Amino acid sequence: MPQTFNGADEVAHAVGTQLGETEWLEITQEQVDQFAEATGDHQWIHVDVERAKNGPYGGTIAHGYLTLSLIARFGDELFKVDGVTAKLNYGVNKVRFPAPVPVGTRVRAGASISNAVETPAGVQVSLNWVIELEGSTKPACVAETVVLLVP
């Protein structure tokens, strides 16, 4: 169940708050293939199952940007903000992909609110994300994203 905030001001007062963790999500070859089709990134390590068996990871892996894009889905699992007209992706300050995500493994995300800045367009909220890879000591992705909460 996502944490619910009543307006951007309540989010701004929650800087430092850990939002929890999402449910585990299995990464499938179908997801990877659809992402490759949408982006035009058909590198063999992602889409050629037979060739990837002999590659460095023993199989296909998810695109890093596919892993990053899951933040939109995971964000809806972790928090919602009532009393705003829109919650828009504003940008990404930093992203790293410390570990590959083999197809068939599961990931989940945790996030915390790290900053909130009032602007003429609304409140820019920075979130620190860690996308865990089940069974790995290294995360699949760490990122600081910025969401614009429009009044």
DSSP file (Angstrom, degrees, kcal/mol; ACC not computed):
  #  RESIDUE AA STRUCTURE BP1 BP2  ACC     N-H-->O    O-->H-N    N-H-->O    O-->H-N    TCO  KAPPA ALPHA  PHI   PSI    X-CA   Y-CA   Z-CA
    1    1 A M              0   0    0      0, 0.0    76,-0.1     0, 0.0     3,-0.1   0.000 360.0 360.0 360.0 125.1    0.0    0.0    0.0
    2    2 A P        -     0   0    0      0, 0.0    77,-0.3     0, 0.0     2,-0.3  -0.330 360.0-108.6 -69.6 149.1    1.6    3.3   -1.0
    3    3 A Q  E     -a   79   0A   0     75,-3.0    77,-2.5    16,-0.2     2,-0.5  -0.583  36.0-142.5 -69.6 137.4    2.2    6.1    1.5
    4    4 A T  E     -a   80   0A   0     -2,-0.3     2,-0.4    75,-0.2    77,-0.2  -0.914  14.1-166.0-110.6 129.1   -0.2    8.9    0.9
    5    5 A F  E     -a   81   0A   0     75,-2.5    77,-3.0    -2,-0.5     2,-1.1  -0.905  19.1-136.1-110.3 140.6    0.8   12.5    1.3
    6    6 A N  E    S-a   82   0A   0     -2,-0.4     4,-0.4    75,-0.2    77,-0.2  -0.722  72.5 -30.3 -98.2  84.7   -1.8   15.3    1.4
    7    7 A G  S  > S-     0   0    0     75,-1.9     4,-1.3    -2,-1.1     3,-0.4   0.006  79.3 -75.4  93.3 162.7   -0.3   17.9   -0.9
    8    8 A A  H  > S+     0   0    0     75,-0.2     4,-2.6     1,-0.2     5,-0.2   0.820 124.4  62.2 -64.7 -33.3    3.2   19.0   -1.9
    9    9 A D  H  > S+     0   0    0      1,-0.2     4,-1.7     2,-0.2    -1,-0.2   0.894 102.3  50.9 -61.5 -39.0    3.8   20.7    1.4
   10   10 A E  H  4 S+     0   0    0     -4,-0.4     4,-0.3    -3,-0.4    -1,-0.2   0.876 110.1  49.6 -66.6 -36.5    3.4   17.4    3.3
   11   11 A V  H >< S+     0   0    0     -4,-1.3     3,-1.6     1,-0.2    -2,-0.2   0.923 108.0  54.1 -65.2 -43.9    5.9   15.8    1.0
   12   12 A A  H >< S+     0   0    0     -4,-2.6     3,-0.9     1,-0.3    -2,-0.2   0.847 107.1  51.0 -59.8 -34.8    8.3   18.7    1.5
   13   13 A H  T 3< S+     0   0    0     -4,-1.7    -1,-0.3     1,-0.2    -2,-0.2   0.530 100.4  66.9 -79.2  -5.3    8.1   18.2    5.3
   14   14 A A  T X   +     0   0    0     -3,-1.6     3,-2.5    -4,-0.3    99,-0.3   0.226  65.0 142.7-101.0  13.7    8.9   14.5    4.8
   15   15 A V  T <  S+     0   0    0     -3,-0.9    99,-0.2     1,-0.3     3,-0.1  -0.328  70.9  29.8 -55.6 133.1   12.5   15.0    3.5
   16   16 A G  T 3  S+     0   0    0     97,-3.7     2,-0.3     1,-0.3    -1,-0.3   0.285  89.6 136.6  96.2  -8.4   14.5   12.1    5.0
   17   17 A T    <   -     0   0    0     -3,-2.5    96,-2.3    96,-0.2     2,-0.5  -0.558  51.7-137.4 -77.2 131.2   11.6    9.7    5.0
   18   18 A Q  E     -B  112   0B   0     -2,-0.3    94,-0.3    94,-0.2     3,-0.1  -0.775   9.6-158.3 -83.2 127.8   12.1    6.2    3.8
   19   19 A L  E     -     0   0B   0     92,-3.1   -16,-0.2    -2,-0.5     2,-0.2   0.522  35.8-123.7 -88.5  -5.9    9.2    5.2    1.6
   20   20 A G  E     -B  111   0B   0     91,-0.6    91,-1.2   -18,-0.1     2,-0.3  -0.609  33.6 -59.3 100.8-161.3    9.7    1.4    2.0
   21   21 A E  E     -B  110   0B   0     -2,-0.2    89,-0.2    89,-0.2     3,-0.1  -0.929  40.2-128.3-128.8 150.9   10.2   -1.3   -0.5
   22   22 A T        -     0   0    0     87,-2.5     2,-0.1    -2,-0.3     3,-0.1  -0.258  37.5 -86.0 -84.7 176.3    8.1   -2.6   -3.4
   23   23 A E        -     0   0    0      1,-0.1    86,-0.3    -2,-0.1    -1,-0.2  -0.429  55.9 -90.0 -72.9 159.2    7.1   -6.1   -4.2
   24   24 A W        -     0   0    0     84,-0.1     2,-0.4    -2,-0.1    84,-0.2  -0.479  41.3-160.0 -70.9 145.4    9.5   -8.3   -6.2
   25   25 A L  E     -C  107   0B   0     82,-2.6    82,-2.5    -2,-0.1     2,-0.3  -0.993  11.4-135.7-131.2 123.8    9.1   -8.1   -9.9
   26   26 A E  E     -C  106   0B   0     -2,-0.4     2,-0.6    80,-0.2    80,-0.2  -0.625  16.0-136.0 -79.5 135.1   10.4  -10.8  -12.3
   27   27 A I        -     0   0    0     78,-2.9    77,-3.4    -2,-0.3     2,-0.2  -0.824  26.8-163.7 -91.3 121.6   12.2   -9.5  -15.4
   28   28 A T     >  -     0   0    0     -2,-0.6     4,-1.9    75,-0.2     5,-0.1  -0.667  31.8-120.8-106.8 159.2   11.0  -11.5  -18.5
   29   29 A Q  H  > S+     0   0    0     -2,-0.2     4,-3.0     1,-0.2     5,-0.2   0.855 114.7  60.0 -63.5 -34.2   12.5  -11.9  -21.9
   30   30 A E  H  > S+     0   0    0      2,-0.2     4,-2.5     1,-0.2    -1,-0.2   0.921 104.7  48.3 -60.6 -43.7    9.2  -10.5  -23.3
   31   31 A Q  H  > S+     0   0    0      2,-0.2     4,-2.4     1,-0.2    -1,-0.2   0.933 113.0  48.1 -60.0 -45.5    9.7   -7.2  -21.3
   32   32 A V  H  X S+     0   0    0     -4,-1.9     4,-2.5     1,-0.2    -2,-0.2   0.918 112.3  48.6 -62.7 -44.5   13.3   -7.0  -22.6
   33   33 A D  H  X S+     0   0    0     -4,-3.0     4,-2.3     2,-0.2    -1,-0.2   0.901 111.4  49.8 -63.4 -41.2   12.2   -7.6  -26.2
   34   34 A Q  H  X S+     0   0    0     -4,-2.5     4,-2.4     2,-0.2    -1,-0.2   0.892 111.3  49.2 -64.7 -39.3    9.4   -5.0  -25.9
   35   35 A F  H  X S+     0   0    0     -4,-2.4     4,-2.3     2,-0.2     6,-0.3   0.914 110.0  51.3 -65.1 -42.5   11.8   -2.5  -24.6
   36   36 A A  H  X>S+     0   0    0     -4,-2.5     4,-2.2     1,-0.2     5,-0.5   0.907 111.6  47.8 -60.0 -41.8   14.3   -3.3  -27.4
   37   37 A E  H  <5S+     0   0    0     -4,-2.3    -2,-0.2     1,-0.2    -1,-0.2   0.912 112.8  48.0 -65.8 -42.7   11.5   -2.7  -29.9
   38   38 A A  H  <5S+     0   0    0     -4,-2.4    -2,-0.2     1,-0.2    -1,-0.2   0.847 123.8  30.8 -67.3 -34.2   10.4    0.5  -28.3
   39   39 A T  H  <5S-     0   0    0     -4,-2.3    -2,-0.2    -5,-0.2    -1,-0.2   0.622  99.5-123.6-102.3 -15.8   13.9    2.0  -28.1
   40   40 A G  T  <5 +     0   0    0     -4,-2.2     2,-1.1    -5,-0.3    -3,-0.2   0.584  67.1 135.1  79.9   9.6   15.6    0.4  -31.1
   41   41 A D      < +     0   0    0     -5,-0.5    -1,-0.2    -6,-0.3    -2,-0.1  -0.766  17.1 159.9 -94.7  93.1   18.3   -1.0  -28.9
   42   42 A H        +     0   0    0     -2,-1.1     5,-0.1    -3,-0.1    -1,-0.1  -0.065  10.4 161.2-105.8  30.9   18.6   -4.6  -30.2
   43   43 A Q    >>  -     0   0    0      1,-0.1     3,-2.2     3,-0.1     4,-1.4  -0.265  48.0-121.8 -55.1 138.1   22.0   -5.4  -28.8
   44   44 A W  H 3> S+     0   0    0      1,-0.3     4,-2.1     2,-0.2     8,-0.3   0.786 107.2  68.0 -56.7 -32.9   22.5   -9.2  -28.8
   45   45 A I  H 34 S+     0   0    0      1,-0.2    16,-2.1     2,-0.2    -1,-0.3   0.715 111.4  35.6 -63.0 -17.9   23.2   -9.3  -25.0
   46   46 A H  H <4 S+     0   0    0     -3,-2.2    -1,-0.2    14,-0.2    -2,-0.2   0.787 132.3  20.1-100.0 -36.5   19.5   -8.3  -24.5
   47   47 A V  H  < S+     0   0    0     -4,-1.4     2,-1.1     1,-0.1    -3,-0.2   0.617  98.6  81.5-119.0 -14.9   17.6  -10.0  -27.3
   48   48 A D     X  -     0   0    0     -4,-2.1     4,-2.8    -5,-0.2     5,-0.2  -0.745  51.5-179.1 -99.6  90.9   19.6  -13.0  -28.8
   49   49 A V  H  > S+     0   0    0     -2,-1.1     4,-1.1     1,-0.2    -1,-0.2   0.886  78.9  47.3 -58.9 -44.3   18.9  -15.8  -26.2
   50   50 A E  H >> S+     0   0    0      1,-0.2     3,-0.5     2,-0.2     4,-0.5   0.943 115.6  43.1 -66.1 -48.3   21.0  -18.4  -28.0
   51   51 A R  H >4 S+     0   0    0      1,-0.2     3,-1.3     2,-0.2    -2,-0.2   0.894 110.0  57.5 -64.5 -39.0   24.1  -16.2  -28.5
   52   52 A A  H >< S+     0   0    0     -4,-2.8     3,-1.6    -8,-0.3     7,-0.5   0.740  89.8  73.2 -66.9 -22.4   23.8  -14.7  -24.9
   53   53 A K  H << S+     0   0    0     -4,-1.1    -1,-0.3    -3,-0.5    -2,-0.2   0.844 104.7  39.8 -58.6 -31.6   24.0  -18.3  -23.4
   54   54 A N  T << S+     0   0    0     -3,-1.3    -1,-0.3    -4,-0.5    -2,-0.2   0.297 102.7  99.6 -98.1   7.9   27.7  -18.2  -24.4
   55   55 A G  S X  S-     0   0    0     -3,-1.6     3,-1.0    -4,-0.1    -3,-0.1  -0.102  95.7 -80.8 -85.9-172.8   28.1  -14.5  -23.4
   56   56 A P  T 3  S+     0   0    0      0, 0.0    -3,-0.1     0, 0.0    -1,-0.1   0.671 127.0  40.1 -67.1 -18.1   29.5  -13.0  -20.2
   57   57 A Y  T 3  S-     0   0    0     -5,-0.3    -4,-0.1     2,-0.3    -5,-0.1   0.378 105.8-116.6-114.0   3.0   26.3  -13.5  -18.1
   58   58 A G  S <  S+     0   0    0     -3,-1.0     2,-0.3    -6,-0.3    -5,-0.2   0.623  88.4  14.1  74.0  11.7   25.2  -16.9  -19.3
   59   59 A G  S    S-     0   0    0     -7,-0.5    -2,-0.3   -14,-0.1    -1,-0.1  -0.963 102.5 -47.4 170.8-179.1   22.0  -15.5  -20.8
   60   60 A T        -     0   0    0     -2,-0.3    43,-2.5   -14,-0.1     2,-0.3  -0.345  48.1-154.8 -73.0 154.8   20.3  -12.3  -21.8
   61   61 A I  B     -G  102   0C   0    -16,-2.1     2,-0.1    41,-0.3     3,-0.1  -0.919  21.8-102.1-127.3 155.3   20.2   -9.3  -19.5
   62   62 A A        -     0   0    0     39,-3.0    39,-0.4    -2,-0.3     2,-0.1  -0.416  43.2-101.2 -70.2 148.8   17.8   -6.4  -19.2
   63   63 A H     >  -     0   0    0      1,-0.1     4,-2.0    -2,-0.1     3,-0.2  -0.441  27.1-125.5 -62.8 143.3   18.8   -3.0  -20.6
   64   64 A G  H  > S+     0   0    0      1,-0.2     4,-2.5     2,-0.2     5,-0.2   0.910 112.8  52.3 -57.7 -41.7   20.0   -0.6  -17.9
   65   65 A Y  H  > S+     0   0    0      1,-0.2     4,-2.2     2,-0.2    -1,-0.2   0.774 104.0  56.5 -70.8 -24.0   17.5    1.9  -19.1
   66   66 A L  H  > S+     0   0    0     -3,-0.2     4,-1.0     2,-0.2    -1,-0.2   0.937 108.4  47.9 -65.3 -46.5   14.7   -0.7  -18.8
   67   67 A T  H >< S+     0   0    0     -4,-2.0     3,-0.8     1,-0.2     4,-0.3   0.933 113.0  48.2 -58.8 -46.3   15.7   -1.2  -15.2
   68   68 A L  H >< S+     0   0    0     -4,-2.5     3,-2.0     1,-0.2     4,-0.2   0.896 105.0  59.5 -60.2 -41.2   15.7    2.6  -14.6
   69   69 A S  H >X S+     0   0    0     -4,-2.2     3,-1.4     1,-0.3     4,-0.6   0.729  87.9  74.3 -64.1 -21.0   12.3    3.0  -16.3
   70   70 A L  H <X S+     0   0    0     -4,-1.0     4,-3.1    -3,-0.8    -1,-0.3   0.681  74.8  82.0 -65.8 -15.4   10.8    0.7  -13.7
   71   71 A I  H <> S+     0   0    0     -3,-2.0     4,-3.0    -4,-0.3    -1,-0.3   0.867  85.5  57.8 -57.2 -35.8   11.0    3.6  -11.2
   72   72 A A  H <> S+     0   0    0     -3,-1.4     4,-1.2    -4,-0.2    -1,-0.2   0.932 111.7  40.6 -59.8 -45.0    7.8    4.9  -12.7
   73   73 A R  H  X S+     0   0    0     -4,-0.6     4,-1.0    -3,-0.2     3,-0.3   0.931 116.8  48.5 -67.2 -46.5    6.0    1.7  -11.8
   74   74 A F  H  X S+     0   0    0     -4,-3.1     4,-1.5     1,-0.2     3,-0.4   0.855 104.0  61.2 -65.5 -34.5    7.7    1.3   -8.4
   75   75 A G  H  X S+     0   0    0     -4,-3.0     4,-2.6    -5,-0.3     3,-0.3   0.902 101.4  52.7 -58.4 -41.2    6.9    4.9   -7.5
   76   76 A D  H  < S+     0   0    0     -4,-1.2    -1,-0.2    -3,-0.3    -2,-0.2   0.805 108.3  51.7 -65.2 -28.2    3.2    4.2   -7.8
   77   77 A E  H  < S+     0   0    0     -4,-1.0    -1,-0.2    -3,-0.4    -2,-0.2   0.799 116.2  39.8 -74.3 -28.8    3.7    1.3   -5.4
   78   78 A L  H  < S+     0   0    0     -4,-1.5   -75,-3.0    -3,-0.3     2,-0.3   0.838 120.5   0.9 -96.1 -35.5    5.5    3.4   -2.8
   79   79 A F  E  <  -a    3   0A   0     -4,-2.6     2,-0.3   -77,-0.3    -1,-0.2  -1.000  44.8-169.6-155.5 154.4    3.7    6.8   -2.7
   80   80 A K  E     -a    4   0A   0    -77,-2.5   -75,-2.5    -2,-0.3     2,-0.5  -0.972  16.1-144.0-138.7 155.9    1.0    9.0   -3.9
   81   81 A V  E >   -a    5   0A   0     -2,-0.3     3,-0.5   -77,-0.2   -75,-0.2  -0.962  11.5-160.4-126.3 114.7    0.3   12.6   -3.5
   82   82 A D  E 3  S+a    6   0A   0    -77,-3.0   -75,-1.9    -2,-0.5     3,-0.1  -0.537  72.2  39.9 -83.9 157.3   -3.3   13.9   -3.1
   83   83 A G  T 3  S+     0   0    0      1,-0.3     2,-0.3    -2,-0.2   -75,-0.2   0.643  89.7 103.7  81.5  14.6   -4.1   17.6   -3.7
   84   84 A V    <   -     0   0    0     -3,-0.5    -1,-0.3   -77,-0.1     3,-0.1  -0.924  65.0-140.9-122.6 154.4   -1.8   18.1   -6.8
   85   85 A T  S    S+     0   0    0     65,-2.5     2,-0.3    -2,-0.3    -1,-0.1   0.763  83.3   6.4 -84.7 -24.1   -2.9   18.3  -10.4
   86   86 A A  E     -D  150   0B   0     64,-1.2    64,-2.6     2,-0.0     2,-0.5  -0.993  48.5-153.8-156.9 151.1    0.1   16.4  -11.7
   87   87 A K  E     -D  149   0B   0     -2,-0.3     2,-0.3    62,-0.2    62,-0.2  -0.941  35.5-176.7-123.7 103.0    3.1   14.4  -10.6
   88   88 A L  E     -D  148   0B   0     60,-2.7    60,-3.1    -2,-0.5     2,-0.4  -0.801  33.6-114.0-111.8 142.4    5.6   14.7  -13.5
   89   89 A N  E     +D  147   0B   0     -2,-0.3    58,-0.2    58,-0.2     3,-0.1  -0.607  36.0 175.8 -65.7 124.4    9.1   13.2  -14.1
   90   90 A Y  E     -     0   0B   0     56,-3.0     2,-0.3    -2,-0.4    57,-0.2   0.718  48.8 -67.2-104.7 -29.9   11.3   16.3  -14.0
   91   91 A G  E     -D  146   0B   0     55,-1.6    55,-2.9    57,-0.0     2,-0.4  -0.976  37.7 -94.5 165.4-176.8   14.7   14.6  -14.4
   92   92 A V  E     -D  145   0B   0     -2,-0.3    53,-0.2    53,-0.3     3,-0.1  -0.997  17.9-171.6-133.1 125.9   17.5   12.4  -13.1
   93   93 A N  E    S+     0   0B   0     51,-2.6     2,-0.3    -2,-0.4    52,-0.1   0.824  74.9   1.3 -86.3 -33.4   20.5   13.8  -11.3
   94   94 A K  E     -D  144   0B   0     50,-1.1    50,-2.4     2,-0.0     2,-0.3  -0.973  60.0-179.6-158.0 138.8   22.6   10.6  -11.1
   95   95 A V  E     +D  143   0B   0     -2,-0.3     2,-0.3    48,-0.2    48,-0.2  -0.998   3.0 175.2-141.5 138.1   22.2    7.0  -12.3
   96   96 A R  E     -D  142   0B   0     46,-2.3    46,-2.2    -2,-0.3    -2,-0.0  -0.990  20.0-155.1-139.4 149.0   24.5    4.0  -11.9
   97   97 A F        +     0   0    0     -2,-0.3    44,-0.2    44,-0.2    43,-0.1  -0.748  19.9 170.8-120.9  80.0   24.0    0.4  -12.9
   98   98 A P        +     0   0    0      0, 0.0    42,-0.2     0, 0.0    -1,-0.1   0.775  66.6  27.1 -65.9 -27.7   26.4   -1.6  -10.6
   99   99 A A  S    S-     0   0    0     40,-0.6     2,-0.0    41,-0.3    37,-0.0  -0.995  81.0-116.6-138.5 141.8   25.1   -5.1  -11.5
  100  100 A P        -     0   0    0      0, 0.0   -37,-0.1     0, 0.0    41,-0.1  -0.356  24.2-130.9 -70.7 157.2   23.5   -6.6  -14.6
  101  101 A V        -     0   0    0    -39,-0.4   -39,-3.0    39,-0.1     2,-0.1  -0.880  19.7-149.0-112.1  97.5   19.9   -7.9  -14.4
  102  102 A P  B >   -G   61   0C   0      0, 0.0     3,-2.0     0, 0.0   -41,-0.3  -0.408  29.9-101.1 -64.5 138.9   19.7  -11.4  -15.9
  103  103 A V  T 3  S+     0   0    0    -43,-2.5   -75,-0.2     1,-0.3     3,-0.1  -0.363 110.5  35.2 -57.8 137.4   16.4  -12.2  -17.5
  104  104 A G  T 3  S+     0   0    0    -77,-3.4    -1,-0.3     1,-0.4     2,-0.1   0.257  94.5 109.7  97.6 -10.1   14.4  -14.4  -15.1
  105  105 A T    <   -     0   0    0     -3,-2.0   -78,-2.9   -78,-0.2    -1,-0.4  -0.465  64.9-119.7 -91.2 170.1   15.6  -12.7  -12.0
  106  106 A R  E     -C   26   0B   0    -80,-0.2    28,-2.8    28,-0.2     2,-0.3  -0.861  23.6-170.8-114.4 146.6   13.6  -10.5   -9.7
  107  107 A V  E     -CE  25 133B   0    -82,-2.5   -82,-2.6    -2,-0.4     2,-0.3  -0.902   4.2-179.4-127.2 157.4   14.1   -6.9   -8.7
  108  108 A R  E     - E   0 132B   0     24,-1.4    24,-2.7    -2,-0.3     2,-0.4  -0.964  17.0-133.7-148.8 163.6   12.5   -4.6   -6.2
  109  109 A A  E     - E   0 131B   0     -2,-0.3   -87,-2.5   -86,-0.3     2,-0.3  -0.904  11.6-169.2-124.9 149.3   13.0   -0.9   -5.3
  110  110 A G  E     -BE  21 130B   0     20,-2.1    20,-2.3    -2,-0.4     2,-0.3  -0.958  16.6-176.6-126.1 150.8   13.3    1.1   -2.1
  111  111 A A  E     -BE  20 129B   0    -91,-1.2   -92,-3.1    -2,-0.3   -91,-0.6  -0.986  13.4-166.1-147.5 155.4   13.3    4.9   -2.1
  112  112 A S  E     -BE  18 128B   0     16,-1.7    16,-2.6    -2,-0.3     2,-0.6  -0.977  31.1-112.8-138.0 153.7   13.6    7.9    0.2
  113  113 A I  E     + E   0 127B   0    -96,-2.3   -97,-3.7    -2,-0.3    14,-0.2  -0.774  36.3 172.3 -86.2 119.2   12.8   11.5   -0.1
  114  114 A S  E     -     0   0B   0     12,-2.5     2,-0.3    -2,-0.6    13,-0.2   0.681  57.5  -2.6-105.1 -20.5   16.1   13.4   -0.1
  115  115 A N  E     - E   0 126B   0     11,-1.3    11,-2.4     2,-0.0     2,-0.3  -0.987  47.3-161.6-165.0 157.9   15.1   17.0   -1.0
  116  116 A A  E     - E   0 125B   0     -2,-0.3     2,-0.4     9,-0.2     9,-0.2  -0.945  11.2-176.0-148.8 127.9   12.2   19.3   -1.9
  117  117 A V  E     - E   0 124B   0      7,-2.5     7,-3.1    -2,-0.3     2,-0.4  -0.989  21.6-133.9-129.4 126.8   12.4   22.7   -3.5
  118  118 A E  E     + E   0 123B   0     -2,-0.4     5,-0.2     5,-0.2    -2,-0.0  -0.652  32.4 171.5 -79.7 132.2    9.6   25.1   -4.2
  119  119 A T  E >   - E   0 122B   0      3,-3.1     3,-0.8    -2,-0.4    -2,-0.0  -0.828  49.8 -98.9-130.1 169.2    9.7   26.6   -7.7
  120  120 A P  T 3  S+     0   0    0      0, 0.0     3,-0.1     0, 0.0    -2,-0.0   0.813 124.8  50.0 -59.4 -28.5    7.2   28.7   -9.6
  121  121 A A  T 3  S-     0   0    0      1,-0.3     2,-0.3    29,-0.1    -3,-0.0   0.660 127.0 -81.2 -84.7 -16.3    6.0   25.5  -11.4
  122  122 A G  E <   -E  119   0B   0     -3,-0.8    -3,-3.1    28,-0.2     2,-0.6  -0.979  68.4 -34.6 147.9-159.0    5.5   23.5   -8.2
  123  123 A V  E     -EF 118 149B   0     26,-2.1    26,-3.0    -2,-0.3     2,-0.7  -0.885  46.3-148.0-104.4 123.5    7.6   21.5   -5.8
  124  124 A Q  E     -EF 117 148B   0     -7,-3.1    -7,-2.5    -2,-0.6     2,-0.5  -0.813  17.4-164.8 -89.3 118.9   10.6   19.6   -7.1
  125  125 A V  E     -EF 116 147B   0     22,-3.3    22,-2.8    -2,-0.7     2,-0.4  -0.917   6.2-151.4-109.9 123.6   11.0   16.5   -5.0
  126  126 A S  E     -EF 115 146B   0    -11,-2.4   -12,-2.5    -2,-0.5   -11,-1.3  -0.791  13.2-168.0 -94.8 136.2   14.3   14.5   -5.2
  127  127 A L  E     -EF 113 145B   0     18,-2.6    18,-2.2    -2,-0.4     2,-0.6  -0.981  15.2-143.9-126.1 133.9   14.1   10.8   -4.5
  128  128 A N  E     -EF 112 144B   0    -16,-2.6   -16,-1.7    -2,-0.4     2,-0.4  -0.881  25.5-167.2 -97.0 123.8   17.0    8.4   -3.8
  129  129 A W  E     -EF 111 143B   0     14,-3.4    14,-1.8    -2,-0.6     2,-0.4  -0.864  17.8-173.2-114.4 142.6   16.3    4.9   -5.4
  130  130 A V  E     -EF 110 142B   0    -20,-2.3   -20,-2.1    -2,-0.4     2,-0.8  -0.968   9.8-160.8-130.6 118.9   18.0    1.6   -4.9
  131  131 A I  E     -EF 109 141B   0     10,-3.3     9,-2.6    -2,-0.4    10,-1.4  -0.889  17.5-151.5-100.4 112.5   16.8   -1.2   -7.2
  132  132 A E  E     -E  108   0B   0    -24,-2.7   -24,-1.4    -2,-0.8     2,-0.5  -0.502   6.8-142.9 -83.6 150.2   17.8   -4.5   -5.6
  133  133 A L  E >   -E  107   0B   0      5,-0.5     3,-2.2     3,-0.2   -26,-0.2  -0.971  32.0-112.5-111.6 119.0   18.6   -7.6   -7.6
  134  134 A E  T 3  S+     0   0    0    -28,-2.8   -28,-0.2    -2,-0.5     3,-0.1  -0.253  99.9  12.3 -55.6 129.1   17.4  -10.7   -5.7
  135  135 A G  T 3  S+     0   0    0      1,-0.3     2,-0.4   -30,-0.1    -1,-0.3   0.505 105.6 108.3  84.4   5.2   20.3  -12.8   -4.5
  136  136 A S    <   -     0   0    0     -3,-2.2    -1,-0.3     1,-0.1    -3,-0.2  -0.905  59.6-152.5-117.4 143.4   22.9  -10.2   -5.3
  137  137 A T  S    S+     0   0    0     -2,-0.4    -1,-0.1    -3,-0.1    -3,-0.0   0.698  85.3  69.8 -81.5 -19.4   25.0   -8.1   -2.9
  138  138 A K  S    S-     0   0    0     -5,-0.1    -5,-0.5   -40,-0.0    -2,-0.1  -0.777  88.0-120.2 -97.0 141.8   25.2   -5.3   -5.5
  139  139 A P        -     0   0    0      0, 0.0   -40,-0.6     0, 0.0    -7,-0.2  -0.420   9.5-135.5 -73.9 157.3   22.2   -3.3   -6.6
  140  140 A A  S    S+     0   0    0     -9,-2.6   -41,-0.3     1,-0.3     2,-0.3   0.810  85.9   2.1 -77.4 -32.9   21.0   -3.3  -10.1
  141  141 A C  E     - F   0 131B   0    -10,-1.4   -10,-3.3   -44,-0.2     2,-0.4  -0.978  54.0-169.1-157.0 138.6   20.5    0.4  -10.2
  142  142 A V  E     +DF  96 130B   0    -46,-2.2   -46,-2.3    -2,-0.3     2,-0.3  -0.998  26.4 162.9-126.0 136.6   20.9    3.4   -7.9
  143  143 A A  E     -DF  95 129B   0    -14,-1.8   -14,-3.4    -2,-0.4     2,-0.6  -0.999  37.1-144.0-152.9 149.4   19.4    6.7   -9.0
  144  144 A E  E     -DF  94 128B   0    -50,-2.4   -51,-2.6    -2,-0.3   -50,-1.1  -0.974  32.4-177.3-113.3 114.9   18.4   10.2   -7.8
  145  145 A T  E     -DF  92 127B   0    -18,-2.2   -18,-2.6    -2,-0.6     2,-0.4  -0.715  18.0-141.1-109.5 161.2   15.3   11.3   -9.6
  146  146 A V  E     -DF  91 126B   0    -55,-2.9   -56,-3.0    -2,-0.3   -55,-1.6  -0.988  12.9-168.0-125.4 128.5   13.3   14.5   -9.5
  147  147 A V  E     -DF  89 125B   0    -22,-2.8   -22,-3.3    -2,-0.4     2,-0.6  -0.936  14.3-141.8-113.8 135.8    9.5   14.7   -9.6
  148  148 A L  E     -DF  88 124B   0    -60,-3.1   -60,-2.7    -2,-0.4     2,-0.7  -0.881   9.0-156.2 -98.7 120.3    7.6   17.9  -10.1
  149  149 A L  E     -DF  87 123B   0    -26,-3.0   -26,-2.1    -2,-0.6   -62,-0.2  -0.867  12.5-154.5 -95.9 113.5    4.5   18.2   -8.0
  150  150 A V  E      D   86   0B   0    -64,-2.6   -65,-2.5    -2,-0.7   -64,-1.2  -0.767 360.0 360.0 -94.3 126.9    2.2   20.6   -9.8
  151  151 A P              0   0    0      0, 0.0    -1,-0.1     0, 0.0   -29,-0.1   0.515 360.0 360.0 -63.9 360.0   -0.4   22.4   -7.6
